[in-house]
């Protein structure tokens, strides 16, 4: 599903689509492999020559069997999450045209430099012959990381030496770009008589579909966040990404952490039932402290705002008749041994015109605004003088706009360039600096891979923290969501609040209604209205509470908030539903309680 077998270029879209409809394709119909457990069996057909197991991440610290025997209370359960669609408003579209023996591509993807690399390989051209210009897009959420129409438009344009535009319809878009991974998670969690967590054990299976995308990293991230924002001394984790013939799954806001959060937060509430513990207090008592370790063994030494977020919602939680609570933790940056870096160029074009050249994608989250704010913070220049452009010919690479890394990386690199500009402004006017270029760069190259044998693992350079409380009315419907989020430093309060309101809305859909159903490897629906997104008018009251616990590596102390916003939402809803009727639900989307 979603593979492009042929293309037609015509003077109008209508002619092209009529011509495509005339193409006849002969298929050999095989029985699809749609169950990830069946795909792992020795009898299953191989979807790829290497087999059906894309990746296997294992983490073990301490003796989990011994810890389980010594625990006073233990809960076990199998938790399931569903495949869902990103539902960005702007459908994929790309324009390409010939340029000096190469191509110029106008792209709305989440990584123009990654586009350049892929297109240069497709066309067999040196990268300098491929220029990719960003067209700020109408939403991405991870769904525009994988290359799609950019490669087709560039190929057709290069072969025909004419401008070519490729634009998908909504059904085509739904079939082509990857979705959120459905996961099945067997989890055991224990605590002592005082409610202190003792061990966690989990076996995670993720259906990555027919192609890899970033499935390996998504399942790796699920394992890396299996202890959430808590100190759990003993861990035993296995997380596998499995090929099937289903639609591919890849990056989506939260990147595997939302799924595992549903399991761990449900288990914590189950321990509270067994031991009679207070649901707020058990989370506060087990929250990470300086010197505690994550599931990967990384020692967290600073910037830990989880307890502050818990305190911020304590009153709302305790005063509600039916309330669910959940905490969350989400990395900033790619990490896991992969270098994170960002380069910017600040060019003085005239006494009243300054251009910031960078490689980040603006898709509604405000990364362009962040760039302007940080330059003003560093230099004091008039913001009305500043414009932002993204064009690969300017050589300001940064990788994908993903992993909540935009604010931290562009902030640090702009501050670096701004420091140099400010030094010159002390002795020169902008008029005298016209034509000068200031390069700023920030690189994190000290993280370690999960499989590395490191004495002191450094999985990520930064983490964000959150606590959310969901309250229900007397009929069992969600009435309020209180979202307390540690952003390190809130650089732009309006963007901060907007990001989190949108995140919570997305998290509520994940909890209550969204599902991308498939039968025999094909989507059941290819209309957006059939996928269960919550309408704007049905959104409950959302109260955003900002917490600032500065990050040592963040620009002005800032952390990413793009993904953490919906990590604990579904978990809080599930826990609220349990309080309403006493029934634990183990699968998303949840059934509405009555």
BELCOR-V761022 format. One record per residue. RES is the residue in one small letter. SS is DSSP state (2 for helix, 1 for strand, 0 for the rest). PHI is phi in radians with two decimals (none if undefined). Layout:
res->RES ss->SS phi->PHI
res->RES ss->SS phi->PHI
This chain:
res->x ss->0 phi->none
res->x ss->0 phi->1.58
res->x ss->0 phi->-1.26
res->x ss->0 phi->-1.61
res->x ss->0 phi->-1.72
res->x ss->0 phi->-2.76
res->x ss->0 phi->-2.45
res->x ss->0 phi->-2.17
res->x ss->0 phi->-1.88
res->x ss->0 phi->-2.48
res->x ss->0 phi->-1.29
res->x ss->0 phi->-2.31
res->x ss->2 phi->-1.14
res->x ss->2 phi->-1.06
res->x ss->2 phi->-1.10
res->x ss->2 phi->-1.07
res->x ss->2 phi->-1.23
res->x ss->2 phi->-1.14
res->x ss->2 phi->-1.21
res->x ss->2 phi->-1.06
res->x ss->2 phi->-1.11
res->x ss->0 phi->-1.50
res->x ss->0 phi->-1.31
res->x ss->0 phi->-1.84
res->x ss->0 phi->-2.09
res->x ss->0 phi->-1.68
res->x ss->0 phi->-2.04
res->x ss->0 phi->-1.72
res->x ss->0 phi->-1.45
res->x ss->0 phi->-2.00
res->x ss->0 phi->-1.30
res->x ss->0 phi->-1.28
res->x ss->0 phi->-1.66
res->x ss->0 phi->-2.02
res->x ss->0 phi->-1.86
res->x ss->2 phi->-1.11
res->x ss->2 phi->-1.21
res->x ss->2 phi->-1.13
res->x ss->2 phi->-1.11
res->x ss->0 phi->-1.47
res->x ss->0 phi->-1.29
res->x ss->0 phi->-1.14
res->x ss->0 phi->-1.44
res->x ss->0 phi->-1.24
res->x ss->0 phi->-1.05
res->x ss->0 phi->-1.44
res->x ss->0 phi->-1.35
res->x ss->0 phi->-2.23
res->x ss->0 phi->-1.01
res->x ss->0 phi->-1.33
res->x ss->0 phi->1.92
res->x ss->0 phi->-1.76
res->x ss->1 phi->-1.67
res->x ss->1 phi->-1.29
res->x ss->1 phi->-2.73
res->x ss->1 phi->-2.47
res->x ss->1 phi->-1.90
res->x ss->1 phi->-2.23
res->x ss->1 phi->-2.32
res->x ss->1 phi->-2.49
res->x ss->1 phi->-2.33
res->x ss->0 phi->1.46
res->x ss->0 phi->-1.76
res->x ss->2 phi->-1.22
res->x ss->2 phi->-1.14
res->x ss->2 phi->-1.13
res->x ss->2 phi->-1.12
res->x ss->2 phi->-1.13
res->x ss->2 phi->-1.11
res->x ss->2 phi->-1.52
res->x ss->0 phi->-1.33
res->x ss->0 phi->-1.30
res->x ss->1 phi->-2.28
res->x ss->1 phi->-2.39
res->x ss->1 phi->-2.09
res->x ss->1 phi->-2.35
res->x ss->1 phi->-2.90
res->x ss->1 phi->-1.93
res->x ss->1 phi->-1.93
res->x ss->1 phi->-2.23
res->x ss->0 phi->-2.17
res->x ss->0 phi->-1.80
res->x ss->0 phi->-1.43
res->x ss->0 phi->-2.38
res->x ss->0 phi->-1.72
res->x ss->0 phi->-1.20
res->x ss->0 phi->1.11
res->x ss->0 phi->-1.17
res->x ss->0 phi->-1.31
res->x ss->0 phi->-1.50
res->x ss->0 phi->-1.35
res->x ss->0 phi->-1.05
res->x ss->1 phi->-2.69
res->x ss->1 phi->-2.64
res->x ss->1 phi->-2.08
res->x ss->1 phi->-2.28
res->x ss->1 phi->-2.57
res->x ss->1 phi->-1.11
res->x ss->1 phi->-2.68
res->x ss->0 phi->0.86
res->x ss->0 phi->1.41
res->x ss->1 phi->-2.33
res->x ss->1 phi->-2.40
res->x ss->1 phi->-1.99
res->x ss->1 phi->-2.11
res->x ss->1 phi->-1.82
res->x ss->1 phi->-2.06
res->x ss->0 phi->-1.97
res->x ss->0 phi->-1.44
res->x ss->0 phi->-1.67
res->x ss->0 phi->-2.91
res->x ss->2 phi->-1.19
res->x ss->2 phi->-1.29
res->x ss->2 phi->-1.18
res->x ss->2 phi->-1.01
res->x ss->2 phi->-1.03
res->x ss->2 phi->-1.09
res->x ss->2 phi->-1.17
res->x ss->2 phi->-1.16
res->x ss->2 phi->-1.10
res->x ss->2 phi->-1.25
res->x ss->2 phi->-1.08
res->x ss->2 phi->-1.59
res->x ss->0 phi->1.21
res->x ss->0 phi->-1.93
res->x ss->0 phi->-1.12
res->x ss->2 phi->-1.05
res->x ss->2 phi->-1.23
res->x ss->2 phi->-1.56
res->x ss->1 phi->-2.04
res->x ss->1 phi->-1.94
res->x ss->1 phi->-2.00
res->x ss->1 phi->-1.91
res->x ss->1 phi->-1.33
res->x ss->0 phi->-1.85
res->x ss->0 phi->-0.84
res->x ss->0 phi->-1.90
res->x ss->0 phi->-1.57
res->x ss->0 phi->1.78
res->x ss->0 phi->-2.47
res->x ss->0 phi->1.01
res->x ss->0 phi->1.76
res->x ss->0 phi->-1.31
res->x ss->0 phi->-2.04
res->x ss->0 phi->-1.35
res->x ss->0 phi->-1.28
res->x ss->0 phi->-1.14
res->x ss->0 phi->-2.35
res->x ss->2 phi->-1.23
res->x ss->2 phi->-1.07
res->x ss->2 phi->-1.15
res->x ss->2 phi->-1.16
res->x ss->2 phi->-1.06
res->x ss->2 phi->-1.13
res->x ss->2 phi->-1.11
res->x ss->2 phi->-1.11
res->x ss->2 phi->-1.13
res->x ss->2 phi->-1.17
res->x ss->2 phi->-1.25
res->x ss->2 phi->-1.66
res->x ss->0 phi->1.00
res->x ss->0 phi->-2.43
res->x ss->0 phi->-1.16
res->x ss->1 phi->-2.37
res->x ss->1 phi->-1.99
res->x ss->1 phi->-2.07
res->x ss->1 phi->-2.28
res->x ss->0 phi->-1.49
res->x ss->0 phi->-1.48
res->x ss->2 phi->-1.07
res->x ss->2 phi->-1.04
res->x ss->2 phi->-1.13
res->x ss->2 phi->-1.05
res->x ss->2 phi->-1.09
res->x ss->2 phi->-1.46
res->x ss->2 phi->-1.69
res->x ss->0 phi->-1.62
res->x ss->0 phi->-1.11
res->x ss->1 phi->-1.98
res->x ss->0 phi->-1.32
res->x ss->0 phi->-1.13
res->x ss->1 phi->-1.30
res->x ss->1 phi->-2.30
res->x ss->1 phi->-2.09
res->x ss->1 phi->-2.23
res->x ss->1 phi->-1.57
res->x ss->1 phi->-2.28
res->x ss->1 phi->-2.14
res->x ss->1 phi->-2.44
res->x ss->1 phi->-2.25
res->x ss->1 phi->-2.60
res->x ss->0 phi->-1.57
res->x ss->0 phi->-1.16
res->x ss->0 phi->-1.70
res->x ss->0 phi->1.56
res->x ss->0 phi->-1.35
res->x ss->1 phi->-1.18
res->x ss->1 phi->-1.97
res->x ss->1 phi->-2.79
res->x ss->1 phi->-2.42
res->x ss->1 phi->-2.31
res->x ss->1 phi->-2.57
res->x ss->1 phi->-2.16
res->x ss->1 phi->-2.04
res->x ss->1 phi->-2.08
res->x ss->1 phi->-2.08
res->x ss->1 phi->-1.46
res->x ss->1 phi->-1.61
res->x ss->1 phi->1.39
res->x ss->0 phi->-1.39
res->x ss->0 phi->-2.29
res->x ss->0 phi->-1.20
res->x ss->0 phi->0.79
res->x ss->0 phi->-1.99
res->x ss->2 phi->-1.00
res->x ss->2 phi->-1.05
res->x ss->2 phi->-1.27
res->x ss->2 phi->-1.10
res->x ss->2 phi->-1.23
res->x ss->2 phi->-1.10
res->x ss->2 phi->-1.19
res->x ss->2 phi->-1.06
res->x ss->2 phi->-1.14
res->x ss->2 phi->-1.19
res->x ss->0 phi->-2.06
res->x ss->0 phi->-1.17
res->x ss->0 phi->-1.65
res->x ss->0 phi->0.91
res->x ss->0 phi->-1.67
res->x ss->1 phi->-2.05
res->x ss->0 phi->-1.60
res->x ss->0 phi->-2.20
res->x ss->0 phi->-1.21
res->x ss->1 phi->-2.03
res->x ss->1 phi->-2.37
res->x ss->1 phi->-2.47
res->x ss->1 phi->-2.32
res->x ss->1 phi->-2.34
res->x ss->1 phi->-2.36
res->x ss->1 phi->-2.08
res->x ss->1 phi->-1.80
res->x ss->1 phi->-2.12
res->x ss->1 phi->-1.28
res->x ss->0 phi->-2.40
res->x ss->0 phi->-1.59
res->x ss->0 phi->-1.32
res->x ss->0 phi->-1.05
res->x ss->0 phi->-1.05
res->x ss->1 phi->-2.12
res->x ss->0 phi->-2.66
res->x ss->0 phi->-1.37
res->x ss->0 phi->-2.67
res->x ss->0 phi->-0.56
res->x ss->0 phi->1.97
res->x ss->0 phi->0.94
res->x ss->0 phi->1.59
res->x ss->2 phi->-1.40
res->x ss->2 phi->-0.99
res->x ss->2 phi->-1.11
res->x ss->2 phi->-1.20
res->x ss->2 phi->-1.13
res->x ss->2 phi->-1.00
res->x ss->2 phi->-1.24
res->x ss->2 phi->-1.18
res->x ss->2 phi->-1.25
res->x ss->2 phi->-1.13
res->x ss->2 phi->-1.10
res->x ss->2 phi->-1.09
res->x ss->2 phi->-1.15
res->x ss->2 phi->-1.16
res->x ss->2 phi->-1.10
res->x ss->2 phi->-1.11
res->x ss->2 phi->-1.13
res->x ss->2 phi->-1.15
res->x ss->2 phi->-1.74
res->x ss->0 phi->1.22
res->x ss->0 phi->-1.45
res->x ss->0 phi->-1.28
res->x ss->2 phi->-1.20
res->x ss->2 phi->-1.31
res->x ss->2 phi->-1.15
res->x ss->2 phi->-1.08
res->x ss->2 phi->-1.26
res->x ss->2 phi->-1.13
res->x ss->2 phi->-1.20
res->x ss->2 phi->-1.76
res->x ss->1 phi->-1.09
res->x ss->0 phi->-0.98
res->x ss->0 phi->-2.13
res->x ss->0 phi->-0.93
res->x ss->0 phi->1.76
res->x ss->0 phi->-1.33
res->x ss->1 phi->-2.09
res->x ss->0 phi->-1.41
res->x ss->0 phi->-1.11
res->x ss->0 phi->-1.40
res->x ss->0 phi->1.68
res->x ss->0 phi->-1.22
res->x ss->1 phi->-1.44
res->x ss->0 phi->-1.62
res->x ss->0 phi->-1.95
res->x ss->0 phi->-2.78
res->x ss->0 phi->1.19
res->x ss->0 phi->-1.67
res->x ss->0 phi->-1.81
res->x ss->2 phi->-1.12
res->x ss->2 phi->-1.17
res->x ss->2 phi->-1.13
res->x ss->2 phi->-1.21
res->x ss->2 phi->-1.13
res->x ss->2 phi->-1.08
res->x ss->2 phi->-1.14
res->x ss->2 phi->-1.97
res->x ss->2 phi->-1.04
res->x ss->2 phi->-1.12
res->x ss->2 phi->-1.10
res->x ss->2 phi->-1.15
res->x ss->2 phi->-1.26
res->x ss->2 phi->-1.56
res->x ss->0 phi->-1.51
res->x ss->0 phi->-1.24
res->x ss->0 phi->-2.19
res->x ss->1 phi->-2.41
res->x ss->1 phi->-2.02
res->x ss->1 phi->-2.30
res->x ss->1 phi->-2.69
res->x ss->1 phi->-1.87
res->x ss->1 phi->-2.58
res->x ss->1 phi->-2.53
res->x ss->1 phi->-2.52
res->x ss->1 phi->-1.16
res->x ss->1 phi->-1.92
res->x ss->0 phi->1.58
res->x ss->0 phi->-1.27
res->x ss->0 phi->1.06
res->x ss->0 phi->0.92
res->x ss->0 phi->1.50
res->x ss->0 phi->-1.67
res->x ss->0 phi->-1.21
res->x ss->1 phi->-1.81
res->x ss->1 phi->-2.68
res->x ss->1 phi->-2.59
res->x ss->1 phi->-2.21
res->x ss->1 phi->-2.27
res->x ss->1 phi->-2.24
res->x ss->1 phi->-1.85
res->x ss->1 phi->-1.98
res->x ss->1 phi->-1.54
res->x ss->1 phi->-1.47
res->x ss->1 phi->-2.81
res->x ss->0 phi->-1.06
res->x ss->0 phi->-2.19
res->x ss->1 phi->-2.40
res->x ss->1 phi->-2.21
res->x ss->1 phi->-1.99
res->x ss->1 phi->-1.72
res->x ss->1 phi->-1.77
res->x ss->0 phi->-2.59
res->x ss->0 phi->-2.03
res->x ss->0 phi->-1.49
res->x ss->0 phi->-1.62
res->x ss->0 phi->-1.54
res->x ss->0 phi->-2.36
res->x ss->0 phi->1.80
res->x ss->0 phi->-1.48
res->x ss->0 phi->1.66
res->x ss->2 phi->-1.16
res->x ss->2 phi->-1.15
res->x ss->2 phi->-1.10
res->x ss->2 phi->-1.01
res->x ss->2 phi->-1.05
res->x ss->2 phi->-1.12
res->x ss->2 phi->-1.07
res->x ss->2 phi->-1.18
res->x ss->2 phi->-1.18
res->x ss->2 phi->-1.14
res->x ss->2 phi->-1.07
res->x ss->2 phi->-1.38
res->x ss->2 phi->-2.08
res->x ss->0 phi->1.37
res->x ss->0 phi->-1.23
res->x ss->0 phi->-1.18
res->x ss->2 phi->-1.08
res->x ss->2 phi->-1.20
res->x ss->2 phi->-1.43
res->x ss->1 phi->-1.74
res->x ss->1 phi->-2.18
res->x ss->1 phi->-2.20
res->x ss->1 phi->-2.36
res->x ss->0 phi->-2.23
res->x ss->1 phi->-2.71
res->x ss->2 phi->-1.13
res->x ss->2 phi->-1.19
res->x ss->2 phi->-1.54
res->x ss->0 phi->0.95
res->x ss->0 phi->-2.32
res->x ss->0 phi->-1.28
res->x ss->0 phi->-2.66
res->x ss->0 phi->1.45
res->x ss->0 phi->-1.29
res->x ss->0 phi->-1.47
res->x ss->0 phi->-2.78
res->x ss->0 phi->1.06
res->x ss->0 phi->0.93
res->x ss->0 phi->-1.76
res->x ss->2 phi->-1.02
res->x ss->2 phi->-1.06
res->x ss->2 phi->-1.21
res->x ss->2 phi->-1.35
res->x ss->2 phi->-1.21
res->x ss->2 phi->-1.07
res->x ss->2 phi->-1.13
res->x ss->2 phi->-1.26
res->x ss->2 phi->-1.19
res->x ss->2 phi->-1.07
res->x ss->2 phi->-1.12
res->x ss->2 phi->-1.18
res->x ss->2 phi->-1.11
res->x ss->2 phi->-1.06
res->x ss->2 phi->-1.23
res->x ss->2 phi->-1.14
res->x ss->2 phi->-1.06
res->x ss->2 phi->-1.07
res->x ss->2 phi->-1.26
res->x ss->2 phi->-1.20
res->x ss->0 phi->-1.24
res->x ss->0 phi->-2.17
res->x ss->0 phi->-2.39
res->x ss->0 phi->-1.55
res->x ss->0 phi->-1.04
res->x ss->2 phi->-1.02
res->x ss->2 phi->-1.32
res->x ss->2 phi->-1.71
res->x ss->0 phi->-0.99
res->x ss->0 phi->1.70
res->x ss->0 phi->-1.41
res->x ss->1 phi->-2.23
res->x ss->1 phi->-2.05
res->x ss->1 phi->-1.70
res->x ss->1 phi->-2.15
res->x ss->1 phi->-2.62
res->x ss->1 phi->-2.47
res->x ss->1 phi->-2.32
res->x ss->1 phi->-1.90
res->x ss->0 phi->-2.19
res->x ss->0 phi->-1.99
res->x ss->0 phi->-1.33
res->x ss->0 phi->-2.15
res->x ss->0 phi->-1.23
res->x ss->0 phi->-1.02
res->x ss->0 phi->-1.39
res->x ss->0 phi->-1.24
res->x ss->0 phi->-1.58
res->x ss->0 phi->-1.75
res->x ss->0 phi->-1.08
res->x ss->0 phi->-2.25
res->x ss->0 phi->-1.03
res->x ss->0 phi->-2.24
res->x ss->0 phi->-1.21
res->x ss->0 phi->-2.46
res->x ss->0 phi->-1.52
res->x ss->1 phi->-2.76
res->x ss->1 phi->-2.42
res->x ss->1 phi->-1.86
res->x ss->1 phi->-2.33
res->x ss->1 phi->-2.73
res->x ss->1 phi->-2.32
res->x ss->1 phi->-2.17
res->x ss->1 phi->-2.12
res->x ss->1 phi->-1.96
res->x ss->1 phi->-1.97
res->x ss->1 phi->-1.96
res->x ss->0 phi->-1.48
res->x ss->0 phi->-1.24
res->x ss->0 phi->-1.65
res->x ss->0 phi->1.64
res->x ss->0 phi->-1.56
res->x ss->1 phi->-1.14
res->x ss->1 phi->-1.86
res->x ss->1 phi->-2.44
res->x ss->1 phi->-2.23
res->x ss->1 phi->-1.78
res->x ss->1 phi->-2.06
res->x ss->1 phi->-1.76
res->x ss->1 phi->-2.27
res->x ss->1 phi->-1.55
res->x ss->0 phi->-1.81
res->x ss->0 phi->1.32
res->x ss->0 phi->-2.52
res->x ss->0 phi->-1.42
res->x ss->0 phi->-1.30
res->x ss->0 phi->-2.38
res->x ss->2 phi->-1.01
res->x ss->2 phi->-1.19
res->x ss->2 phi->-1.14
res->x ss->2 phi->-1.03
res->x ss->2 phi->-1.15
res->x ss->2 phi->-1.11
res->x ss->2 phi->-1.00
res->x ss->2 phi->-1.31
res->x ss->2 phi->-1.10
res->x ss->2 phi->-1.12
res->x ss->2 phi->-1.10
res->x ss->2 phi->-1.10
res->x ss->2 phi->-1.02
res->x ss->2 phi->-1.13
res->x ss->2 phi->-1.15
res->x ss->2 phi->-1.18
res->x ss->2 phi->-1.09
res->x ss->2 phi->-1.07
res->x ss->2 phi->-1.28
res->x ss->2 phi->-1.90
res->x ss->0 phi->-2.56
res->x ss->0 phi->-1.41
res->x ss->0 phi->-2.91
res->x ss->0 phi->-1.74
res->x ss->0 phi->-1.25
res->x ss->1 phi->-2.36
res->x ss->1 phi->-2.29
res->x ss->0 phi->0.92
res->x ss->0 phi->1.40
res->x ss->1 phi->-2.16
res->x ss->1 phi->-1.09
res->x ss->0 phi->-1.28
res->x ss->0 phi->-2.23
res->x ss->0 phi->-2.20
res->x ss->0 phi->-2.05
res->x ss->2 phi->-1.02
res->x ss->2 phi->-1.19
res->x ss->2 phi->-1.67
res->x ss->0 phi->-1.74
res->x ss->0 phi->1.56
res->x ss->0 phi->-1.13
res->x ss->0 phi->-1.29
res->x ss->0 phi->-1.19
res->x ss->2 phi->-0.99
res->x ss->2 phi->-1.17
res->x ss->2 phi->-1.60
res->x ss->0 phi->-1.20
res->x ss->0 phi->-1.28
res->x ss->1 phi->-1.14
res->x ss->1 phi->-2.07
res->x ss->1 phi->-1.98
res->x ss->1 phi->-1.68
res->x ss->1 phi->-2.09
res->x ss->1 phi->-1.52
res->x ss->1 phi->-2.15
res->x ss->0 phi->-2.15
res->x ss->0 phi->-2.13
res->x ss->0 phi->-0.97
res->x ss->0 phi->-1.69
res->x ss->0 phi->-1.16
res->x ss->0 phi->-1.80
res->x ss->0 phi->-1.43
res->x ss->2 phi->-1.14
res->x ss->2 phi->1.00
res->x ss->2 phi->1.58
res->x ss->0 phi->-1.28
res->x ss->0 phi->-2.17
res->x ss->0 phi->-1.34
res->x ss->0 phi->-2.24
res->x ss->0 phi->-1.11
res->x ss->0 phi->-1.88
res->x ss->2 phi->-1.04
res->x ss->2 phi->-0.99
res->x ss->2 phi->-2.03
res->x ss->0 phi->-1.03
res->x ss->0 phi->-1.66
res->x ss->2 phi->-1.13
res->x ss->2 phi->-1.06
res->x ss->2 phi->-1.11
res->x ss->2 phi->-1.16
res->x ss->2 phi->-1.12
res->x ss->2 phi->-1.04
res->x ss->2 phi->-1.23
res->x ss->2 phi->-1.18
res->x ss->2 phi->-1.06
res->x ss->2 phi->-1.10
res->x ss->2 phi->-1.13
res->x ss->2 phi->-1.31
res->x ss->2 phi->-2.21
res->x ss->0 phi->1.33
res->x ss->0 phi->-1.93
res->x ss->0 phi->-1.44
res->x ss->0 phi->-1.81
res->x ss->0 phi->-1.92
res->x ss->1 phi->-2.47
res->x ss->0 phi->-1.74
res->x ss->0 phi->-1.25
res->x ss->0 phi->-1.29
res->x ss->0 phi->-1.46
res->x ss->0 phi->-1.09
res->x ss->0 phi->-1.45
res->x ss->0 phi->-2.36
